[in-house]
Amino acid sequence: MNTTPPALPADLESGLRRLRLGAMRRLAPELLVVAKTQRWTPEELLRTLVEAEITSRDASNAAGRMKAAAFPVRKTLDEFDVAASSVPPATFDYLGGLEWIDAHENVCLVGPVGCG
């Protein structure tokens, strides 16, 4: 049994390529099969394709911004050792949750030279 979904018709393929909808173009063949077997409404299929395209573009944009920033080392809050820090856990959670942005509050981070 062949599990490869059929290719998109050439006009759809070229249209999605021309509109630069890469994620939709990659996912559409498989999702069309799923939509047919699961009896999705047209809105469900369209919503799934649009969400996939948005997610793909957001990831691509974030990757582009990280590349343009040219950070020497990539660090995340997940890697931060709260136990080894003088920052109280409640303060770290508040800052990491970004609630201070919606509250229109300023934040000032101070550390030794070279710590980033």
N, C-alpha and C positions, 0 to 999 in steps of 0.2 A: 504494500500500500504506500502510495506517495504522500508524504506529509508536507511537501513544499506547496505553499499556496500559489494559485495561478498569478502570473504577472499582470500588472495593470495594463489596460489598453493603452496603446501608444499615445493617443491624444491626451489621456489623463496624465500619463507619465510626463509628457512634454509640458503640459500646462502646470503641473505641480513644480517641475524643474524651473520653468520660466518665472513663476511666482516666488521661487526660492523657499518652498515649503518642504525642506528636506526630511524632517521627521515624519510628516504626513506621507511623503513618498515612500519612505522605508517601511512604515507600519501599515499603510493602507491595505496591501494584499492580504496580510494575515488577519487584520481586523475585519475586513469584508467577509472573510470566511467565518470568523467568530460571530459577527453580527447576524449572518444568515442562519447559522446553526442555533444561536441563542435567541433568535427572533427579536433582536434589538429594534427599537424604533429608529427612524432616521435621525432624530434628535440625539439619541444616545450615541450613535456612531459618530455623528458630527462633533458632539461634545468631547468624546474620547480623543478624536483626532486633533481637535483644537487644543485641548489640555496637553497632549503630548508635544505638540509644536511649541506651545508656550514654555513648557518645562525644558525642552531642548534648547530653545533660544536663551532662556535665563541661564542655563548652565554654560552655554557657549559665551555669553556676555560676561559672566563672572570669571571664566577662564581667561578671557581676553583682558579683563581689567587686572587680574593677578599677574599676567604676563607683562602688561604695560607698566605695572608698578615696579617690576624687577626687584622684588624683595629678595635679599640674600638667603633668607631662611623663612620657610612658612611655619607659622605657629598658630595654634588654635586654643580656645579657652579650655577645650577638653584635655589638653596637655598640661595645663597649669596646675601646679601642686598647691592647693589651697592650704594644706596642713603645714607646708614649709614657708608660708608667706605670713607677713605681719598684717595682712588685710583680713579683717573679720569675715567669716563665711557669709554672714548676712549681707554685708556690703558687696562682696564678690557676686553673690546671687543677684542683687539689685542691679549692679553694673552690667552683668552678663545678660540679664533679662531685657536690657535696653529700655526699661520703663522710664528712665530719666529723660529720654528723648521726647516721649509723648508729654511729659510733665514740663517740658521746656526748661530743664535745669542744665547748668553747666557742669562739666566734669574736668578735673585737673589731675593728671597722673604725674607723679614725681618719682624719680628713681635715679640711680647712679648713672654717670656718663657712660654711654655705650650700651645701655641695656635695651635700647629700642623703645 
